[in-house]
Amino acid sequence: MNQTIEIMITADGQTRVETKGFTGSDCRTASRFLEQALGQTTSEQLKPEFHQSASEKEHLQEDV
């Protein structure tokens, strides 16, 4: 899966950064510069992929 970072901006100016295709804390590393540029983080939701290691992801892809 490709690694992507999506930035959503609502009509009232709120922003949301969503990462896809990352495992573990790689998502935080990849999106840190955007979060710093956009301002204070008010909430964070971790996806199941955050709790996976890279080797677990490779194993899951082989089974598919």
Contacts in CASP RR format, 6 or more apart in sequence:
PFRMAT RR
TARGET T0000
AUTHOR 0000-0000-0000
METHOD contacts of the structure
MODEL  1
MNQTIEIMITADGQTRVETKGFTGSDCRTASRFLEQALGQTTSEQLKPEF
HQSASEKEHLQEDV
1 20 0 8 1.000
1 21 0 8 1.000
2 20 0 8 1.000
2 21 0 8 1.000
3 19 0 8 1.000
3 20 0 8 1.000
3 21 0 8 1.000
3 22 0 8 1.000
3 26 0 8 1.000
3 30 0 8 1.000
4 19 0 8 1.000
4 20 0 8 1.000
4 21 0 8 1.000
5 17 0 8 1.000
5 18 0 8 1.000
5 19 0 8 1.000
5 20 0 8 1.000
5 30 0 8 1.000
5 31 0 8 1.000
5 34 0 8 1.000
6 17 0 8 1.000
6 18 0 8 1.000
6 19 0 8 1.000
6 20 0 8 1.000
7 15 0 8 1.000
7 16 0 8 1.000
7 17 0 8 1.000
7 34 0 8 1.000
7 38 0 8 1.000
8 15 0 8 1.000
8 16 0 8 1.000
8 17 0 8 1.000
8 18 0 8 1.000
9 15 0 8 1.000
9 16 0 8 1.000
10 16 0 8 1.000
15 38 0 8 1.000
17 31 0 8 1.000
17 34 0 8 1.000
17 35 0 8 1.000
17 38 0 8 1.000
19 27 0 8 1.000
19 30 0 8 1.000
19 31 0 8 1.000
21 27 0 8 1.000
21 49 0 8 1.000
22 30 0 8 1.000
22 49 0 8 1.000
23 49 0 8 1.000
23 50 0 8 1.000
23 52 0 8 1.000
23 53 0 8 1.000
23 54 0 8 1.000
23 56 0 8 1.000
23 57 0 8 1.000
24 49 0 8 1.000
24 50 0 8 1.000
24 51 0 8 1.000
24 52 0 8 1.000
24 53 0 8 1.000
24 54 0 8 1.000
25 50 0 8 1.000
27 49 0 8 1.000
27 50 0 8 1.000
35 41 0 8 1.000
49 57 0 8 1.000
52 60 0 8 1.000
END
